[in-house]
């Protein structure tokens, strides 16, 4: 591999991530803004028989039917309750090389901010009830640890 390719990959690994900060339970997650399509108020959910707990049903977003993901279950948190702060973050993620649009329930949407890859921490292998493959990286934002989730792994 050339020195230029190695330097380019190293520089990209230290580029900050533009991310939408959302709360799910008591945790702060950073969703890369390139994936975010829109943020909407909660809409009625159509439950699907036999659906996985983290994908309980479908929602209608301006005539488009999309799956709704509830990450509370995937991260071992109690189910959230709709509050005035609850929003649905509509994202597009690539799964098996196909773009998939879906909504994610957020207990609260904070702001768009930069998060540093340079301060990234290794995902602990013990002491967490989360699967390490669900976490792309852990870093700091406003003196708090935040999680950049691996959405494709969470949904798989």
C-alpha positions as CSV (number, residue, x, y, z in Angstrom):
1,X,0.0,0.0,0.0
2,X,1.3,3.4,-0.9
3,X,2.3,6.0,1.7
4,X,-0.3,8.4,0.2
5,X,-3.1,5.9,0.7
6,X,-2.1,5.2,4.3
7,X,-1.9,9.0,5.1
8,X,-5.3,9.5,3.5
9,X,-6.9,6.8,5.6
10,X,-5.2,8.1,8.7
11,X,-6.4,11.7,8.0
12,X,-10.0,10.4,7.4
13,X,-9.9,8.4,10.6
14,X,-9.3,11.7,12.5
15,X,-11.8,13.8,10.7
16,X,-14.7,14.9,13.0
17,X,-18.1,13.5,12.4
18,X,-21.1,15.8,11.8
19,X,-23.8,14.2,13.9
20,X,-27.3,14.7,15.2
21,X,-27.3,14.2,18.9
22,X,-30.3,12.2,20.2
23,X,-31.3,10.8,23.6
24,X,-32.5,7.2,23.8
25,X,-33.3,6.5,27.4
26,X,-30.5,8.1,29.5
27,X,-27.9,7.7,26.8
28,X,-26.8,10.1,24.1
29,X,-26.3,8.7,20.6
30,X,-24.8,10.5,17.6
31,X,-26.4,9.8,14.3
32,X,-24.2,10.8,11.3
33,X,-26.0,13.7,9.6
34,X,-25.3,12.2,6.1
35,X,-27.9,9.5,7.1
36,X,-30.5,11.9,8.4
37,X,-33.3,12.8,6.0
38,X,-35.7,14.6,8.4
39,X,-37.0,14.8,12.0
40,X,-40.8,14.5,12.5
41,X,-43.3,14.5,15.3
42,X,-44.5,11.0,16.4
43,X,-47.1,9.5,14.0
44,X,-49.4,6.5,14.4
45,X,-47.7,3.1,14.3
46,X,-49.2,0.2,12.5
47,X,-48.1,-2.9,14.4
48,X,-47.0,-5.9,12.3
49,X,-47.7,-9.4,13.5
50,X,-44.6,-11.3,14.3
51,X,-42.4,-8.2,14.0
52,X,-39.1,-8.2,15.9
53,X,-39.2,-6.1,19.2
54,X,-36.8,-3.5,17.8
55,X,-38.8,-3.1,14.6
56,X,-42.4,-3.1,15.9
57,X,-44.2,-1.8,12.9
58,X,-44.6,0.7,10.1
59,X,-45.3,4.4,9.8
60,X,-46.6,6.6,7.1
61,X,-44.3,9.5,6.3
62,X,-45.9,11.7,3.6
63,X,-47.3,8.7,1.7
64,X,-44.2,6.5,2.1
65,X,-44.5,3.4,4.3
66,X,-41.3,2.9,6.3
67,X,-40.3,0.6,9.2
68,X,-40.0,2.2,12.7
69,X,-37.0,1.1,14.9
70,X,-37.1,1.3,18.7
71,X,-33.5,1.1,19.8
72,X,-34.5,0.9,23.5
73,X,-34.9,-2.9,23.2
74,X,-31.6,-3.4,21.3
75,X,-29.7,-1.6,24.1
76,X,-31.5,-3.3,27.0
77,X,-33.4,-0.2,28.1
78,X,-37.0,-0.1,29.3
79,X,-39.4,0.9,26.6
80,X,-39.7,4.7,26.2
81,X,-43.0,6.6,26.5
82,X,-44.1,9.3,24.2
83,X,-43.4,12.8,25.7
84,X,-43.5,16.3,24.2
85,X,-39.8,15.8,23.4
86,X,-40.3,12.5,21.5
87,X,-39.4,12.7,17.8
88,X,-38.9,10.3,14.9
89,X,-35.6,10.6,13.1
90,X,-36.0,9.4,9.5
91,X,-32.7,8.1,8.2
92,X,-31.4,6.2,5.2
93,X,-28.9,3.5,5.9
94,X,-27.2,1.0,3.6
95,X,-28.0,-2.6,4.5
96,X,-26.6,-5.4,2.3
97,X,-25.6,-2.7,-0.2
98,X,-29.2,-1.4,-0.6
99,X,-30.4,1.9,0.8
100,X,-33.1,1.5,3.4
101,X,-35.2,4.3,4.8
102,X,-36.5,4.0,8.3
103,X,-37.5,5.9,11.4
104,X,-35.8,5.8,14.8
105,X,-37.7,6.8,17.9
106,X,-35.7,9.4,19.8
107,X,-36.7,10.4,23.3
108,X,-35.2,13.8,22.6
109,X,-33.3,15.4,19.8
110,X,-30.5,17.7,21.0
111,X,-28.5,19.4,18.2
112,X,-26.2,18.9,15.3
113,X,-22.6,18.9,16.4
114,X,-19.2,17.7,15.6
115,X,-17.8,14.7,17.4
116,X,-14.2,13.8,17.4
117,X,-12.9,10.5,16.1
118,X,-9.5,11.4,17.6
119,X,-10.9,11.0,21.1
120,X,-12.6,7.6,20.3
121,X,-12.5,5.0,23.0
122,X,-12.5,1.2,22.5
123,X,-15.9,-0.4,23.2
124,X,-15.5,-2.2,26.6
125,X,-15.9,-6.0,26.2
126,X,-17.2,-6.4,29.7
127,X,-19.5,-4.4,32.0
128,X,-21.9,-3.5,29.2
129,X,-25.2,-5.1,28.3
130,X,-24.8,-3.9,24.7
131,X,-23.3,-6.0,21.9
132,X,-20.0,-4.4,20.9
133,X,-20.9,-4.8,17.2
134,X,-23.8,-2.3,17.8
135,X,-21.3,0.4,18.5
136,X,-19.2,2.1,15.8
137,X,-17.3,4.2,18.4
138,X,-17.6,5.8,21.8
139,X,-16.3,9.4,22.1
140,X,-16.8,12.5,24.1
141,X,-19.2,15.4,23.5
142,X,-19.7,18.2,26.0
143,X,-17.7,16.2,28.6
144,X,-20.1,13.2,28.2
145,X,-19.4,9.9,26.6
146,X,-21.6,9.4,23.6
147,X,-22.2,6.4,21.3
148,X,-22.0,6.5,17.5
149,X,-24.1,3.4,16.8
150,X,-23.6,0.9,13.9
151,X,-27.2,1.2,12.6
152,X,-26.7,-1.6,10.0
153,X,-25.6,-4.1,12.7
154,X,-28.4,-3.0,15.0
155,X,-31.0,-3.7,12.4
156,X,-29.5,-6.9,11.1
